[in-house]
């Protein structure tokens, strides 16, 4: 589908932040598009996969994705999603100049996003709106980045290997097996990953497993089931990977996410008539 520029959601004159709330069904895909404003894409319930170019980000309810203005992106809903989006005038928030990124959403930032969406538009001549805007800007400026990026190689052979692994994680295919099936040497693929992604295939594979694991945990799979589905014979290996990345075990993380989902589902935020 042709790329779209959705200007109707951008802040109008006199507005610093505009917002959108929308409920999406499972497997819904928002086609590639962009905005003229900076964007914070957040879900109070569910998991979104956001892609821009050859990069993928996953966002469960305690994470959001920062999307700079005019960045083409697509959104896929892993399950049912309650999306709450902020559109900020360019320059209002200064993030590191490295494009999109995943941000940790603190409890305070979450409540600020929900309140902004409930308000609808934050106007520059309304003192209460300006106070809310300033709190949001401060929280976004200081939000901790989270390593939830998965980059796909551009090299056609390396991309074929990456996609083959992602489609068959449960069987934990080795790099040599994947390369043999693709008709390319493991050495060639390793060089492609180093050149285009800046990491080894092993490191990339670990990140792919982590992202798939998060999606499965949010869907309600047990830690044991999740570990098996992403190719770990021993759940303890997956638990350790998760703990090193998020500072907590998958079970604790999943319980936290369930609490977020339950709270978000009970809220009656303002809903938009048009999708993202």
Backbone as JSON, one array per atom type, in Angstrom:
{
  "sequence": "XXXXXXXXXXXXXXXXXXXXXXXXXXXXXXXXXXXXXXXXXXXXXXXXXXXXXXXXXXXXXXXXXXXXXXXXXXXXXXXXXXXXXXXXXXXXXXXXXXXXXXXXXXXXXXXXXXXXXXXXXXXXXXXXXXXXXXXXXXXXXXXXXXXXXXXXXXXXXXXXXXXXXXXXXXXXXXXXXXXXXXXXXXXXXXXXXXXXXXXXXXXXXXXXXXXXXXXXXXXXXXXXXXXXXXXXXXXXXXXXXXXXXXXXXXXXXXXXXXXXXXXXXXXXXXXXXXXX",
  "N": [[0.84, -1.19, 0.0], [0.45, 2.29, -0.72], [2.61, 4.7, 0.73], [1.53, 6.76, 3.41], [0.99, 10.12, 4.56], [-0.03, 11.22, 7.49], [-1.4, 13.89, 8.37], [-3.55, 14.85, 9.74], [-3.62, 14.21, 12.43], [-1.66, 15.65, 13.65], [-0.49, 18.27, 15.9], [-2.48, 21.19, 15.89], [-2.41, 24.78, 15.12], [-1.75, 26.59, 18.09], [-1.84, 24.4, 19.72], [0.1, 22.21, 21.64], [0.48, 19.49, 22.14], [-1.19, 16.86, 20.66], [-3.56, 14.13, 20.75], [-4.44, 10.6, 20.6], [-6.68, 7.94, 21.02], [-7.28, 4.51, 20.64], [-8.89, 1.39, 19.98], [-7.65, -1.66, 19.02], [-8.1, -4.69, 17.16], [-6.8, -8.08, 17.5], [-3.98, -8.91, 15.49], [-4.28, -6.82, 13.74], [-3.09, -4.51, 11.31], [-1.52, -1.45, 10.97], [-0.98, 0.36, 8.16], [2.1, 1.41, 6.51], [3.15, 4.67, 7.3], [3.54, 8.2, 8.04], [4.07, 11.07, 10.21], [3.95, 14.65, 10.62], [4.72, 15.42, 13.06], [6.54, 14.76, 16.14], [6.3, 11.59, 17.8], [4.82, 9.6, 20.35], [4.25, 6.34, 20.82], [2.14, 4.27, 22.48], [0.78, 1.64, 24.49], [-1.83, 0.89, 26.64], [-2.76, -1.57, 27.05], [-1.91, -4.76, 25.81], [0.35, -5.81, 23.11], [2.46, -4.24, 20.77], [4.05, -4.38, 17.58], [6.35, -2.44, 16.13], [7.58, -1.22, 13.14], [10.23, 0.2, 11.25], [11.74, 0.87, 8.36], [14.35, -1.4, 8.25], [14.18, -2.14, 10.87], [12.83, -3.35, 13.97], [10.62, -2.88, 16.7], [9.38, -3.83, 19.89], [6.56, -3.37, 21.96], [5.34, -3.83, 24.95], [3.02, -3.05, 27.71], [4.61, -1.45, 29.56], [6.38, -0.09, 28.13], [7.22, 2.29, 25.55], [7.31, 3.59, 22.2], [9.42, 5.92, 20.74], [8.98, 7.97, 18.04], [10.45, 9.85, 15.68], [9.5, 12.87, 13.93], [8.23, 12.59, 10.6], [9.13, 10.05, 10.12], [8.87, 7.04, 8.51], [6.72, 4.42, 9.35], [5.3, 1.29, 10.44], [2.67, -0.53, 12.08], [1.98, -3.42, 13.91], [-0.43, -5.4, 15.53], [-0.01, -7.64, 18.09], [-1.84, -8.9, 19.74], [-5.1, -8.08, 21.04], [-5.19, -4.56, 21.35], [-4.94, -1.61, 23.28], [-4.42, 1.39, 22.28], [-2.66, 4.38, 23.02], [-1.76, 7.39, 21.98], [0.63, 10.03, 21.65], [1.09, 13.1, 19.97], [3.56, 15.29, 19.31], [4.6, 18.67, 18.99], [7.29, 19.36, 16.82], [10.56, 19.47, 18.2], [9.77, 19.98, 20.77], [10.42, 17.96, 22.55], [13.63, 16.75, 23.15], [15.34, 14.13, 22.02], [18.06, 11.7, 21.96], [19.93, 11.83, 18.88], [19.23, 9.45, 17.24], [17.15, 8.37, 15.85], [14.21, 6.26, 15.94], [13.22, 4.74, 19.06], [12.93, 2.62, 21.97], [11.29, 3.39, 24.98], [11.3, 3.36, 28.54], [8.33, 3.32, 30.38], [7.44, 5.0, 33.08], [5.41, 4.7, 36.1], [4.38, 7.27, 36.63], [4.68, 8.61, 34.13], [3.0, 7.04, 32.6], [0.45, 7.66, 33.72], [0.36, 10.34, 33.08], [0.29, 10.27, 30.29], [-2.18, 8.97, 29.9], [-3.88, 10.88, 31.06], [-3.43, 13.07, 29.38], [-4.47, 12.07, 26.99], [-7.1, 11.76, 27.76], [-7.76, 14.44, 28.08], [-7.45, 15.39, 25.49], [-6.47, 17.61, 23.63], [-3.6, 19.52, 24.22], [-3.48, 22.75, 24.97], [-1.7, 25.78, 24.25], [-2.35, 28.12, 25.56], [-3.63, 27.47, 27.84], [-3.28, 27.2, 31.21], [-3.32, 24.9, 32.87], [-3.09, 22.88, 30.97], [-0.56, 23.5, 30.0], [1.02, 22.94, 32.22], [0.66, 20.18, 32.43], [1.75, 19.45, 29.97], [4.44, 20.22, 30.35], [5.25, 18.46, 32.37], [5.01, 16.03, 31.01], [6.91, 16.38, 28.97], [9.26, 16.58, 30.52], [9.35, 14.01, 31.66], [9.62, 12.43, 29.33], [12.04, 13.36, 28.35], [13.78, 12.32, 30.2], [13.32, 9.63, 30.18], [14.2, 6.22, 30.44], [16.1, 4.51, 28.01], [15.34, 1.37, 26.42], [16.66, -1.78, 25.52], [15.19, -2.94, 23.06], [15.32, -3.33, 20.38], [15.28, -4.83, 17.18], [17.14, -5.42, 14.45], [16.96, -6.01, 11.0], [19.0, -7.53, 8.53], [20.08, -6.05, 5.41], [21.29, -7.32, 3.3], [20.43, -9.75, 0.97], [20.83, -12.53, 1.29], [21.57, -12.8, 3.97], [19.28, -11.73, 5.12], [17.41, -13.65, 4.38], [18.3, -15.81, 5.92], [17.91, -14.74, 8.5], [15.1, -14.4, 8.57], [14.32, -17.04, 8.24], [15.19, -18.16, 10.62], [13.6, -16.72, 12.48], [11.1, -17.7, 11.85], [11.2, -20.26, 12.78], [11.92, -20.67, 15.45], [11.46, -22.38, 17.62], [12.61, -24.86, 17.04], [15.24, -24.27, 17.23], [17.3, -23.83, 15.12], [20.66, -24.19, 13.98], [23.22, -21.81, 13.04], [24.78, -22.84, 10.95], [23.08, -24.8, 9.88], [20.97, -23.2, 8.95], [22.32, -21.67, 7.07], [23.15, -23.6, 5.28], [20.73, -24.43, 4.21], [20.03, -22.1, 2.93], [21.96, -21.93, 1.05], [24.45, -20.68, 1.4], [27.56, -19.65, 2.87], [28.41, -19.91, 6.36], [30.33, -18.16, 7.23], [30.14, -16.05, 5.41], [27.61, -15.05, 6.09], [28.01, -14.29, 8.75], [29.83, -12.2, 8.36], [28.16, -10.44, 6.99], [26.23, -9.8, 8.96], [27.86, -8.53, 10.87], [28.75, -6.37, 9.37], [26.39, -4.98, 8.59], [24.67, -4.86, 10.79], [26.22, -4.71, 13.0], [26.77, -6.6, 14.93], [27.28, -9.98, 16.13], [25.83, -12.96, 14.66], [24.94, -14.6, 16.68], [24.44, -12.86, 18.84], [22.41, -11.31, 17.7], [20.48, -13.31, 17.34], [19.86, -13.92, 19.99], [18.58, -11.56, 20.76], [16.35, -11.65, 19.08], [15.06, -13.89, 20.09], [14.42, -12.97, 22.64], [12.6, -10.91, 22.1], [10.5, -12.3, 20.85], [9.86, -13.95, 22.97], [8.81, -12.12, 24.83], [6.46, -11.37, 23.55], [5.06, -13.82, 23.66], [4.84, -14.26, 26.41], [3.17, -12.14, 27.18], [0.9, -12.95, 25.88], [0.09, -14.92, 27.55], [1.43, -17.33, 27.84], [3.25, -19.82, 29.68], [6.39, -19.59, 31.5], [7.98, -21.81, 30.97], [6.79, -22.83, 28.61], [7.21, -20.65, 26.93], [10.02, -20.46, 26.87], [10.61, -22.85, 25.51], [9.39, -22.36, 23.05], [10.97, -20.38, 21.97], [13.31, -21.66, 21.57], [14.93, -22.61, 23.69], [16.21, -25.26, 25.48], [16.44, -25.61, 28.18], [14.6, -23.94, 30.56], [15.85, -22.27, 32.4], [17.95, -20.96, 31.09], [16.68, -19.14, 29.46], [15.38, -17.64, 31.41], [17.59, -16.45, 32.68], [18.66, -14.85, 30.61], [16.52, -13.06, 30.3], [16.46, -11.9, 32.86], [18.93, -10.59, 32.94], [18.51, -8.63, 31.04], [16.15, -7.17, 31.78], [16.23, -6.97, 34.51], [14.63, -8.49, 36.15], [12.8, -11.56, 36.71], [11.17, -13.56, 34.12], [8.65, -14.42, 35.06], [8.01, -12.62, 37.14], [8.0, -10.26, 35.66], [5.91, -10.78, 33.84], [3.75, -10.91, 35.59], [3.67, -8.29, 36.47], [3.04, -7.03, 34.05], [0.49, -8.09, 33.65], [-0.91, -6.89, 35.7], [-0.74, -4.24, 34.83], [-2.23, -4.48, 32.46], [-4.79, -5.18, 33.44], [-5.46, -2.9, 34.89], [-5.36, -0.97, 32.87], [-7.4, -1.87, 31.2], [-9.68, -1.43, 32.68], [-9.96, 1.26, 32.68], [-11.62, 4.17, 31.4], [-10.82, 5.65, 28.95], [-10.76, 8.41, 26.63], [-11.91, 7.68, 23.36], [-10.96, 7.55, 19.92], [-12.48, 8.28, 16.74], [-11.17, 7.53, 14.52], [-8.58, 5.39, 13.19], [-5.03, 4.99, 14.07]],
  "CA": [[0.0, 0.0, 0.0], [1.24, 3.5, -0.83], [2.92, 5.39, 1.98], [0.63, 7.85, 3.73], [1.39, 11.13, 5.53], [-1.27, 11.49, 8.23], [-1.25, 15.19, 9.0], [-4.74, 15.24, 10.5], [-3.43, 13.97, 13.85], [-0.61, 16.53, 14.17], [-1.0, 19.43, 16.65], [-2.88, 22.36, 15.13], [-1.94, 26.02, 15.74], [-2.25, 26.79, 19.45], [-1.81, 23.13, 20.44], [1.46, 21.68, 21.76], [0.4, 18.03, 22.06], [-2.49, 16.27, 20.35], [-3.58, 12.75, 21.22], [-5.35, 9.65, 19.97], [-6.94, 6.66, 21.69], [-7.97, 3.61, 19.71], [-8.88, -0.02, 20.34], [-7.36, -2.47, 17.83], [-8.24, -6.15, 17.32], [-5.58, -8.86, 17.29], [-3.44, -9.09, 14.13], [-4.52, -5.64, 12.9], [-1.87, -3.85, 10.85], [-1.62, -0.08, 10.5], [-0.02, 0.43, 7.05], [3.21, 2.36, 6.63], [2.75, 6.07, 7.22], [4.36, 9.09, 8.86], [3.43, 12.29, 10.67], [4.84, 15.81, 10.67], [5.03, 15.67, 14.47], [7.15, 13.66, 16.88], [5.21, 10.73, 18.25], [5.02, 8.58, 21.38], [3.27, 5.28, 20.6], [2.06, 3.56, 23.76], [-0.43, 0.83, 24.67], [-2.15, 0.57, 28.03], [-3.05, -3.01, 27.06], [-1.5, -5.45, 24.6], [1.71, -5.66, 22.59], [2.57, -3.77, 19.39], [5.33, -4.49, 16.89], [6.49, -1.25, 15.29], [8.71, -1.37, 12.23], [10.65, 1.36, 10.45], [12.84, 0.37, 7.56], [14.73, -2.77, 8.58], [14.24, -2.26, 12.32], [11.6, -3.72, 14.65], [10.55, -2.62, 18.14], [8.23, -4.46, 20.53], [6.15, -2.51, 23.06], [4.32, -4.19, 25.95], [2.48, -1.87, 28.37], [5.48, -0.57, 30.33], [7.32, 0.49, 27.17], [6.65, 3.07, 24.46], [8.28, 3.85, 21.13], [9.58, 7.3, 20.3], [9.1, 8.01, 16.58], [10.66, 11.24, 15.24], [8.65, 13.37, 12.84], [8.48, 12.21, 9.21], [9.69, 8.71, 10.06], [7.91, 6.05, 8.02], [6.62, 3.29, 10.25], [4.13, 0.43, 10.37], [2.38, -1.09, 13.39], [1.24, -4.69, 13.91], [-0.92, -5.74, 16.85], [0.15, -9.06, 18.39], [-3.15, -9.3, 20.26], [-5.92, -6.88, 21.19], [-4.35, -3.46, 21.83], [-5.52, -0.31, 23.61], [-3.35, 2.33, 21.96], [-2.76, 5.75, 23.47], [-0.66, 8.02, 21.25], [0.86, 11.47, 21.76], [1.74, 13.76, 18.84], [4.18, 16.47, 19.9], [5.23, 19.58, 18.05], [8.72, 19.08, 16.66], [11.45, 20.27, 19.03], [9.28, 20.07, 22.13], [11.23, 17.0, 23.29], [14.91, 16.48, 22.49], [15.88, 12.81, 22.28], [19.31, 11.47, 21.24], [19.69, 11.83, 17.43], [19.42, 8.12, 16.66], [15.9, 7.87, 15.29], [13.25, 5.63, 16.83], [13.77, 4.02, 20.2], [11.99, 2.18, 22.99], [11.46, 4.09, 26.24], [10.6, 2.83, 29.71], [7.22, 4.17, 30.82], [7.27, 4.96, 34.52], [4.0, 4.86, 36.5], [3.98, 8.67, 36.47], [4.53, 8.9, 32.71], [1.78, 6.36, 32.15], [-0.71, 8.43, 34.13], [0.39, 11.6, 32.33], [-0.19, 9.95, 28.93], [-3.62, 8.7, 29.99], [-4.57, 12.15, 31.33], [-3.35, 13.88, 28.16], [-5.43, 11.5, 26.04], [-8.45, 12.1, 28.26], [-7.95, 15.86, 27.81], [-7.63, 15.51, 24.05], [-5.43, 18.47, 23.07], [-3.0, 20.4, 25.22], [-3.4, 24.06, 24.33], [-0.58, 26.58, 24.78], [-2.85, 29.24, 26.35], [-4.32, 26.94, 29.01], [-2.23, 26.99, 32.22], [-3.34, 23.51, 33.3], [-2.54, 22.11, 29.86], [0.89, 23.76, 29.94], [1.65, 22.2, 33.32], [0.65, 18.77, 32.03], [2.74, 19.34, 28.88], [5.8, 20.31, 30.89], [5.53, 17.21, 33.08], [5.22, 14.99, 29.99], [8.21, 16.65, 28.33], [10.31, 16.22, 31.47], [9.39, 12.56, 31.76], [10.14, 11.88, 28.08], [13.46, 13.71, 28.26], [14.57, 11.5, 31.13], [12.91, 8.23, 30.12], [15.32, 5.3, 30.2], [15.97, 3.68, 26.8], [15.3, -0.08, 26.67], [17.2, -2.47, 24.33], [14.18, -3.8, 22.45], [15.44, -3.17, 18.93], [15.75, -5.94, 16.36], [17.42, -4.93, 13.11], [17.1, -7.05, 9.98], [20.02, -7.18, 7.55], [19.62, -5.71, 4.07], [21.82, -8.34, 2.41], [19.33, -10.68, 0.7], [21.12, -13.85, 1.84], [21.49, -12.68, 5.43], [17.87, -11.51, 5.45], [16.75, -14.95, 4.26], [18.7, -16.58, 7.1], [17.25, -14.15, 9.66], [13.67, -14.71, 8.52], [14.17, -18.48, 8.45], [15.32, -18.4, 12.06], [12.45, -16.15, 13.17], [9.94, -18.53, 11.56], [11.4, -21.62, 13.28], [12.72, -20.54, 16.67], [11.25, -23.5, 18.55], [13.55, -25.94, 16.72], [16.58, -23.76, 17.47], [18.23, -24.19, 14.05], [21.98, -23.59, 14.1], [23.59, -20.94, 11.92], [25.25, -23.68, 9.85], [21.91, -25.42, 9.25], [20.26, -22.16, 8.23], [23.12, -21.28, 5.91], [23.14, -24.71, 4.32], [19.44, -24.38, 3.53], [20.02, -20.9, 2.09], [23.0, -22.05, 0.04], [25.48, -19.66, 1.63], [28.44, -20.07, 3.96], [28.22, -19.25, 7.66], [31.3, -17.06, 7.3], [29.57, -14.94, 4.65], [26.5, -14.48, 6.87], [28.58, -13.6, 9.91], [30.37, -10.92, 7.89], [27.03, -9.56, 6.67], [25.65, -9.31, 10.22], [28.8, -7.58, 11.46], [28.83, -5.18, 8.53], [25.14, -4.25, 8.49], [23.98, -4.72, 12.08], [27.23, -4.39, 14.01], [26.81, -7.63, 15.96], [27.35, -11.34, 15.63], [24.53, -13.61, 14.49], [24.56, -15.14, 17.98], [23.85, -11.77, 19.61], [21.14, -10.97, 17.04], [19.55, -14.4, 17.63], [19.43, -13.76, 21.38], [17.61, -10.47, 20.8], [15.13, -12.13, 18.42], [14.41, -14.78, 21.05], [13.9, -12.16, 23.72], [11.42, -10.19, 21.64], [9.44, -13.28, 20.68], [9.49, -14.39, 24.31], [7.94, -11.11, 25.43], [5.15, -11.5, 22.91], [4.41, -15.03, 24.15], [4.51, -14.06, 27.82], [2.01, -11.26, 27.25], [-0.25, -13.74, 25.43], [-0.32, -15.82, 28.62], [2.21, -18.58, 27.88], [4.09, -19.99, 30.86], [7.82, -19.4, 31.24], [8.47, -23.05, 30.36], [6.31, -22.86, 27.23], [7.87, -19.58, 26.19], [11.41, -20.85, 26.65], [10.63, -23.88, 24.47], [8.98, -21.77, 21.77], [12.06, -19.57, 21.41], [14.47, -22.5, 21.29], [15.76, -22.97, 24.84], [15.87, -26.58, 26.04], [16.34, -25.4, 29.61], [14.0, -22.63, 30.86], [16.76, -21.43, 33.19], [18.75, -20.14, 30.19], [15.82, -18.02, 29.05], [15.18, -16.81, 32.61], [18.81, -15.67, 32.91], [18.69, -13.82, 29.56], [15.49, -12.08, 30.63], [16.86, -11.19, 34.07], [20.04, -9.68, 32.61], [18.0, -7.53, 30.22], [15.12, -6.37, 32.43], [16.43, -6.88, 35.94], [13.65, -9.3, 36.86], [12.53, -12.83, 36.03], [9.99, -13.49, 33.25], [7.42, -14.59, 35.84], [7.73, -11.35, 37.81], [7.68, -9.29, 34.61], [4.58, -11.1, 33.31], [2.78, -10.53, 36.62], [3.6, -6.82, 36.42], [2.31, -6.68, 32.85], [-0.91, -8.45, 33.85], [-1.48, -5.83, 36.53], [-0.88, -3.09, 33.94], [-3.34, -4.76, 31.54], [-6.05, -5.13, 34.17], [-5.73, -1.5, 35.21], [-5.65, -0.25, 31.64], [-8.67, -2.32, 30.65], [-10.77, -0.88, 33.47], [-10.06, 2.7, 32.46], [-12.52, 4.61, 30.34], [-10.16, 6.75, 28.26], [-11.43, 8.91, 25.43], [-11.58, 6.91, 22.15], [-11.06, 8.3, 18.67], [-13.29, 7.65, 15.7], [-10.32, 7.13, 13.39], [-7.38, 4.68, 13.62], [-3.75, 5.69, 14.14]],
  "C": [[0.88, 1.24, 0.0], [1.42, 4.17, 0.53], [2.0, 6.59, 2.18], [1.27, 8.82, 4.72], [0.12, 11.59, 6.23], [-1.16, 12.78, 9.02], [-2.42, 15.55, 9.9], [-4.59, 15.03, 12.0], [-2.4, 14.9, 14.48], [-1.23, 17.71, 14.93], [-1.3, 20.6, 15.72], [-2.33, 23.62, 15.79], [-2.59, 26.23, 17.11], [-2.27, 25.54, 20.3], [-0.37, 22.61, 20.47], [1.51, 20.17, 21.62], [-1.03, 17.64, 21.71], [-2.42, 14.78, 20.66], [-4.57, 11.9, 20.42], [-5.48, 8.41, 20.85], [-7.69, 5.77, 20.71], [-7.83, 2.17, 20.18], [-8.7, -0.86, 19.06], [-7.57, -3.96, 18.12], [-6.91, -6.84, 17.09], [-5.27, -8.97, 15.81], [-3.72, -7.91, 13.21], [-3.18, -5.0, 12.54], [-2.19, -2.44, 10.38], [-0.57, 0.09, 9.4], [1.03, 1.51, 7.26], [2.72, 3.79, 6.41], [3.73, 6.9, 8.03], [3.52, 10.28, 9.28], [4.45, 13.43, 10.61], [5.2, 16.19, 12.09], [5.81, 14.49, 15.04], [6.03, 12.86, 17.54], [5.68, 9.79, 19.36], [3.9, 7.57, 21.22], [3.28, 4.37, 21.83], [0.75, 2.77, 23.81], [-0.64, 0.57, 26.15], [-2.47, -0.91, 28.18], [-2.6, -3.61, 25.74], [-0.08, -5.12, 24.17], [1.66, -5.24, 21.13], [3.97, -4.06, 18.86], [5.4, -3.33, 15.91], [7.74, -1.41, 14.43], [8.95, -0.08, 11.47], [11.87, 0.92, 9.67], [13.11, -1.09, 7.87], [14.82, -3.0, 10.08], [12.86, -2.55, 12.89], [11.71, -3.37, 16.13], [9.3, -3.27, 18.68], [7.86, -3.63, 21.76], [5.02, -3.1, 23.88], [4.0, -2.95, 26.79], [3.41, -1.03, 29.24], [6.56, 0.04, 29.44], [6.55, 1.3, 26.13], [7.73, 3.26, 23.4], [8.24, 5.33, 20.77], [9.82, 7.28, 18.8], [9.27, 9.46, 16.15], [9.75, 11.61, 14.06], [9.16, 12.9, 11.49], [9.18, 10.86, 9.06], [8.62, 7.73, 9.6], [7.9, 4.85, 8.96], [5.31, 2.55, 10.04], [3.92, -0.2, 11.73], [1.55, -2.36, 13.24], [0.84, -5.01, 15.34], [-0.79, -7.25, 17.09], [-1.15, -9.66, 18.91], [-4.02, -8.06, 20.28], [-5.1, -5.79, 21.86], [-5.2, -2.23, 22.13], [-4.42, 0.73, 23.42], [-3.68, 3.72, 22.47], [-1.53, 6.48, 22.92], [-0.6, 9.52, 21.52], [1.54, 11.96, 20.49], [2.25, 15.1, 19.34], [4.77, 17.36, 18.81], [6.73, 19.33, 18.01], [9.56, 20.03, 17.51], [11.0, 20.39, 20.47], [10.08, 19.15, 23.05], [12.49, 16.73, 22.48], [15.41, 15.12, 22.93], [17.21, 12.67, 21.56], [19.05, 11.3, 19.75], [19.93, 10.47, 16.78], [18.1, 7.5, 16.21], [14.97, 7.29, 16.34], [13.95, 4.93, 17.99], [12.69, 3.66, 21.19], [12.32, 2.86, 24.31], [10.71, 3.36, 27.35], [9.54, 3.82, 30.14], [7.04, 3.99, 32.33], [5.79, 5.08, 34.87], [3.5, 6.29, 36.33], [3.75, 9.01, 35.0], [3.27, 8.25, 32.15], [0.53, 7.17, 32.49], [-0.78, 9.76, 33.38], [-0.13, 11.39, 30.9], [-1.7, 9.75, 28.94], [-4.4, 10.0, 30.21], [-4.55, 13.05, 30.1], [-4.35, 13.39, 27.12], [-6.85, 11.82, 26.47], [-8.77, 13.56, 27.97], [-8.17, 16.12, 26.33], [-6.53, 16.31, 23.38], [-4.91, 19.38, 24.17], [-2.72, 21.74, 24.56], [-2.39, 24.96, 25.04], [-1.07, 27.73, 25.65], [-3.64, 28.78, 27.57], [-3.26, 26.56, 30.04], [-2.17, 25.54, 32.68], [-2.74, 22.61, 32.22], [-1.03, 22.28, 29.76], [1.63, 23.02, 31.04], [1.74, 20.72, 32.99], [1.68, 18.52, 30.93], [4.16, 19.33, 29.44], [6.2, 19.05, 31.65], [5.81, 16.08, 32.08], [6.57, 15.16, 29.34], [9.35, 16.24, 29.24], [10.47, 14.71, 31.58], [9.98, 11.91, 30.5], [11.62, 12.17, 27.91], [14.33, 12.75, 29.07], [14.21, 10.03, 31.1], [14.09, 7.34, 29.75], [15.11, 4.51, 28.92], [16.06, 2.2, 27.16], [15.76, -0.8, 25.39], [16.22, -3.46, 23.72], [14.17, -3.65, 20.93], [15.93, -4.46, 18.29], [15.91, -5.42, 14.94], [17.59, -6.1, 12.16], [18.14, -6.62, 8.96], [19.41, -6.87, 6.19], [20.12, -6.72, 3.03], [20.77, -9.45, 2.22], [19.58, -12.06, 1.31], [21.02, -13.84, 3.36], [20.06, -12.48, 5.89], [17.09, -12.83, 5.38], [17.06, -15.83, 5.46], [17.98, -16.07, 8.34], [15.77, -14.51, 9.7], [13.42, -16.2, 8.74], [14.28, -18.82, 9.92], [14.08, -17.92, 12.8], [11.2, -17.02, 12.98], [10.03, -19.91, 12.19], [12.2, -21.62, 14.57], [12.61, -21.76, 17.57], [12.23, -24.64, 18.29], [15.0, -25.53, 16.87], [17.58, -24.16, 16.38], [19.57, -23.48, 14.23], [22.25, -22.69, 12.9], [24.02, -21.77, 10.72], [24.08, -24.35, 9.12], [21.12, -24.41, 8.43], [20.99, -21.76, 6.96], [23.13, -22.36, 4.84], [21.85, -24.69, 3.52], [19.36, -23.2, 2.57], [21.08, -20.94, 1.0], [24.08, -21.0, 0.16], [26.33, -20.11, 2.81], [28.16, -19.28, 5.23], [29.15, -18.05, 7.78], [30.76, -15.83, 6.57], [28.46, -14.26, 5.44], [27.02, -13.73, 8.09], [29.14, -12.24, 9.51], [29.25, -9.93, 7.59], [26.4, -8.98, 7.93], [26.57, -8.28, 10.88], [28.8, -6.27, 10.69], [27.55, -4.34, 8.61], [24.44, -3.99, 9.81], [24.95, -4.35, 13.19], [27.27, -5.38, 15.15], [26.98, -8.99, 15.31], [25.94, -11.89, 15.43], [24.04, -14.13, 15.83], [23.88, -14.07, 18.83], [22.49, -11.39, 19.03], [20.09, -12.03, 17.37], [19.01, -14.3, 19.06], [18.37, -12.67, 21.49], [16.28, -10.88, 20.16], [14.35, -13.05, 19.37], [13.75, -13.99, 22.18], [12.61, -11.46, 23.3], [10.24, -11.13, 21.42], [8.95, -13.78, 22.03], [8.56, -13.41, 24.99], [6.54, -11.2, 24.86], [4.38, -12.7, 23.46], [3.99, -14.88, 25.61], [3.26, -13.2, 27.98], [0.75, -11.99, 26.81], [-0.7, -14.76, 26.46], [0.41, -17.13, 28.68], [3.03, -18.63, 29.16], [5.55, -19.76, 30.49], [8.4, -20.63, 30.54], [8.06, -23.14, 28.9], [7.03, -21.83, 26.38], [9.32, -19.94, 25.87], [11.52, -21.88, 25.53], [10.33, -23.3, 23.1], [10.08, -20.92, 21.15], [13.38, -20.33, 21.35], [15.37, -22.85, 22.44], [15.3, -24.32, 25.4], [15.69, -26.5, 27.54], [15.74, -24.02, 29.9], [14.93, -21.7, 31.61], [17.61, -20.52, 32.31], [17.96, -18.92, 29.73], [15.6, -17.08, 30.23], [16.38, -15.91, 32.85], [18.94, -14.56, 31.88], [17.72, -12.7, 29.9], [15.91, -11.24, 31.84], [17.98, -10.2, 33.78], [19.55, -8.46, 31.84], [17.07, -6.61, 30.98], [15.27, -6.25, 33.94], [15.41, -7.62, 36.77], [13.4, -10.57, 36.07], [11.32, -12.67, 35.1], [8.67, -13.59, 34.02], [7.03, -13.28, 36.53], [7.3, -10.3, 36.8], [6.26, -9.52, 34.08], [3.49, -10.71, 34.3], [2.59, -9.02, 36.63], [2.79, -6.38, 35.21], [0.81, -6.99, 32.98], [-1.61, -7.39, 34.69], [-1.71, -4.57, 35.71], [-2.1, -3.27, 33.03], [-4.69, -4.62, 32.24], [-6.44, -3.7, 34.49], [-6.11, -0.73, 33.96], [-7.0, -0.61, 31.07], [-9.85, -1.69, 31.38], [-10.98, 0.61, 33.22], [-11.02, 3.02, 31.33], [-11.92, 5.84, 29.69], [-11.0, 7.19, 27.08], [-10.98, 8.11, 24.22], [-11.79, 7.77, 20.92], [-11.94, 7.55, 17.69], [-12.45, 7.14, 14.55], [-9.08, 6.42, 13.91], [-6.15, 5.53, 13.47], [-3.34, 6.25, 12.78]]
}
